[in-house]
């Protein structure tokens, strides 16, 4: 099973007011499915040269300039724009609000024009209102079609060709030296010139997503757990390509033309990394063989699009996981405790717990605050009665 998703999206929106009081554009956010005044909390400070900021659950962030603020005035070099950032979870939320229709989303972003946009005097002035500054596309592989160890060996031997000058391998381990995870980078977030560059940049990272979840004590969504039951193999490899500035335009154009995301991603991946097999003693890589297992992986399906994304595990699925996976084990430990003189529930209360919650765990709490008492009570009643707690569309 392989799944594609947009894992990051950011863009800036121009303000055409001659003397703006602020650059916040609630009308555009509404077109994307958001009620700014009802859903966003203005409890984050501005950044990236903006003096105002608001967030939805820390996964959709909006920054703008308020020219009436005398205590925190607009910075001298700041532009008359609004900046919107959808993180991985934010991109999932955006997709779910728009029926997972990225053609619709990018059509809005590439054609949006406010009523007060002045008529351009020439082509140079006819710039789009919205500038898409970054898109990350992620491929999740639950079959381990390629082993990262094999990629690492090829990179270290120099048996590859790439449009990037460098690669980097970062490994993490616990206190006992036990390997926890590995990330392979092709290229980096900065161009060779040391900055983001006017043309933009592309780079890739591939890593063990399951190891990341385990290290943060996060729960994997039910569809993935069910797939693992069928295959008997628990693997989750993540391939991510990050596109910035000029490169985002070509990606959006291809999506709007109807190109499959599998083709778009694999074509970009081939440009970033071709794995080769030496041809005898020939040192010219242009005459080396293309490695079969990598070529097989790069084969694309013209019909494959974005998969319906899952939200992070929320309250309903957490309770369902407790009911199905944890309660049976607690029942066993309770019986053992009765025989051996300990109370498992007392031990659980006194056991040392992590001091800090992960971002995903914090989102469960934040999401629960938005649930009605009726919904929460329904979850808890089903949990007590041993009835399946079905998650809502998109995860909960």
URKA-V295579 format. One record per backbone hydrogen bond with DSSP energy under -0.5 kcal/mol. NH is the residue of the N-H (numbers start at 1). CO is the residue of the C=O. If there is no record, write none. Layout:
NH_CO ; NH_CO
This chain:
3_140 ; 5_138 ; 7_5 ; 7_136 ; 8_136 ; 9_86 ; 10_134 ; 11_84 ; 12_131 ; 13_82 ; 14_129 ; 15_80 ; 20_17 ; 23_65 ; 26_24 ; 29_25 ; 30_26 ; 31_27 ; 32_28 ; 33_30 ; 34_29 ; 36_34 ; 39_35 ; 40_36 ; 41_55 ; 43_41 ; 44_53 ; 50_47 ; 52_64 ; 53_44 ; 54_62 ; 55_41 ; 56_60 ; 57_55 ; 59_56 ; 60_56 ; 61_85 ; 62_54 ; 63_83 ; 64_52 ; 67_21 ; 67_65 ; 68_21 ; 69_66 ; 70_68 ; 73_70 ; 78_75 ; 81_79 ; 82_13 ; 83_63 ; 84_11 ; 85_61 ; 86_9 ; 87_59 ; 87_85 ; 91_87 ; 92_88 ; 93_89 ; 94_90 ; 95_91 ; 96_92 ; 97_93 ; 98_94 ; 98_95 ; 99_96 ; 100_95 ; 101_98 ; 102_100 ; 105_101 ; 106_102 ; 107_103 ; 108_104 ; 109_105 ; 110_106 ; 111_107 ; 112_108 ; 117_114 ; 125_122 ; 126_122 ; 127_125 ; 129_112 ; 131_12 ; 132_130 ; 133_10 ; 133_131 ; 134_10 ; 135_243 ; 136_8 ; 137_241 ; 138_5 ; 139_239 ; 140_3 ; 141_139 ; 141_237 ; 142_1 ; 142_140 ; 150_147 ; 151_147 ; 152_148 ; 153_149 ; 154_150 ; 155_151 ; 156_152 ; 157_153 ; 158_154 ; 158_155 ; 159_154 ; 160_158 ; 161_274 ; 163_271 ; 168_185 ; 170_183 ; 171_169 ; 172_181 ; 174_178 ; 177_174 ; 180_172 ; 181_172 ; 183_170 ; 184_206 ; 185_168 ; 185_183 ; 186_204 ; 187_166 ; 187_185 ; 191_195 ; 194_191 ; 203_242 ; 204_186 ; 205_240 ; 206_184 ; 207_238 ; 208_182 ; 209_207 ; 209_236 ; 210_236 ; 212_208 ; 213_209 ; 214_210 ; 215_211 ; 216_212 ; 217_214 ; 218_213 ; 224_221 ; 225_221 ; 226_222 ; 227_223 ; 228_224 ; 229_225 ; 230_226 ; 231_227 ; 232_228 ; 233_228 ; 235_233 ; 237_141 ; 238_207 ; 239_139 ; 240_205 ; 241_137 ; 242_203 ; 243_135 ; 243_241 ; 244_201 ; 245_133 ; 247_199 ; 247_244 ; 248_245 ; 249_245 ; 249_246 ; 250_246 ; 251_247 ; 252_248 ; 253_249 ; 254_250 ; 255_251 ; 256_252 ; 257_253 ; 258_255 ; 259_254 ; 261_304 ; 262_304 ; 264_260 ; 265_261 ; 266_262 ; 267_263 ; 268_264 ; 269_265 ; 270_266 ; 271_267 ; 272_268 ; 273_269 ; 274_161 ; 276_159 ; 277_289 ; 280_278 ; 282_279 ; 285_283 ; 287_284 ; 288_285 ; 289_277 ; 291_275 ; 295_291 ; 296_292 ; 297_293 ; 298_294 ; 299_295 ; 299_296 ; 302_300 ; 304_301 ; 307_4 ; 311_394 ; 318_314 ; 319_315 ; 320_316 ; 321_317 ; 322_318 ; 323_319 ; 324_320 ; 325_321 ; 326_321 ; 326_322 ; 327_322 ; 330_326 ; 331_327 ; 332_328 ; 333_329 ; 334_330 ; 335_331 ; 336_332 ; 337_333 ; 338_334 ; 339_335 ; 340_336 ; 341_337 ; 342_337 ; 344_342 ; 347_343 ; 348_344 ; 349_345 ; 350_346 ; 351_347 ; 362_358 ; 363_359 ; 364_360 ; 365_361 ; 366_362 ; 367_363 ; 368_364 ; 369_365 ; 370_366 ; 370_367 ; 371_368 ; 376_372 ; 377_373 ; 378_374 ; 379_375 ; 380_376 ; 381_377 ; 382_378 ; 383_379 ; 384_380 ; 385_381 ; 386_382 ; 386_383 ; 387_382 ; 390_388 ; 395_392 ; 396_393
